Amino acid sequence: MSRLAVLLLLLGCVHMPPDFYVRGVLTEVTHDDRYEAPCTITIRIRDRALCDVPPICCSYQATVRDSTGHTQDFWAFWPKFVPGLQGLVPVGGTATFHLHRHTLILPQTCSPYGCQTQIEYALDDDSDVRP
């Protein structure tokens, strides 16, 4: 019986709601290329501009701190030429973020057998941010 209780407790700890809202101060936005696909030579030859739009470019990890001091990390994906969060909410600014649970692929880990994935929270688009 105690093993079942431990299993249920562990399963409860890893549950992530499909989406939720968090209101707080945007404390950090950093470019992180882990979720960006490589811009291959064939893509560059076909159209160099494709290297500046998702999924090839650009992924940003952001952190928001709510009024209780809790921090929440999430991902945002915007083309290189779009200011992204900094255009919507400056670092230090307050906003409401609608975060969605996504399975993100780590392109650098892909092989003929598959790719590593991680379940993370991310913004779908600019409408998920309300200053």
Secondary structure as GFF3:
##gff-version 3
##sequence-region A 1 131
A	DSSP	alpha_helix	2	14	.	.	.	ID=ss1
A	DSSP	beta_strand	19	31	.	.	.	ID=ss2
A	DSSP	three_ten_helix	33	35	.	.	.	ID=ss3
A	DSSP	alpha_helix	41	46	.	.	.	ID=ss4
A	DSSP	three_ten_helix	48	52	.	.	.	ID=ss5
A	DSSP	beta_strand	59	66	.	.	.	ID=ss6
A	DSSP	beta_strand	71	77	.	.	.	ID=ss7
A	DSSP	alpha_helix	85	88	.	.	.	ID=ss8
A	DSSP	beta_strand	94	111	.	.	.	ID=ss9
A	DSSP	beta_strand	114	122	.	.	.	ID=ss10
A	DSSP	three_ten_helix	126	128	.	.	.	ID=ss11
A	DSSP	beta_strand	129	130	.	.	.	ID=ss12
###
